[in-house]
């Protein structure tokens, strides 16, 4: 279960947030829906940091794209790279604490993909999601990757 702390007023439903965060953190394992079930058609993504994912076109320290189809392509490569490992020791190291500020969700995560993601080493990142309170669809994701966690 996720520790969700509200900072001020928010119209975001805690039960929906738990589904979204679980889908992001565990990519739909167990009874959760995959994160893509919560992505809006015009969702935009911004990565700040030199994330290394085999087969995914990241450009130095800042990469961005918009559109669900672009995000689906990225996610497919991400999942395939993670599943290239036998599934053990893949995913978040621990359940992240989540803060909600209005329609913004903020958390830190340490996660590990397969060998094609960061050379199999854990990635430390700060994640910010903007969620439409009317639909509970994610419209923006921004994540800042800690450069010290990136494999040489």
RAQUI-V395518 format. One record per helix or strand. SS is the DSSP state (H for helix, E for strand). FROM is the first residue (numbers start at 0). LEN is the number of residues. Records with the same first field share a line. If there is no record, write none. Layout:
# RAQUI-V395518
SS->FROM-LEN ; FROM-LEN
This chain:
# RAQUI-V395518
E->3-3 ; 38-10 ; 52-1 ; 61-5 ; 90-2 ; 97-4 ; 103-9 ; 116-1 ; 122-10 ; 136-9
H->13-13 ; 34-4 ; 67-16 ; 117-3 ; 146-3
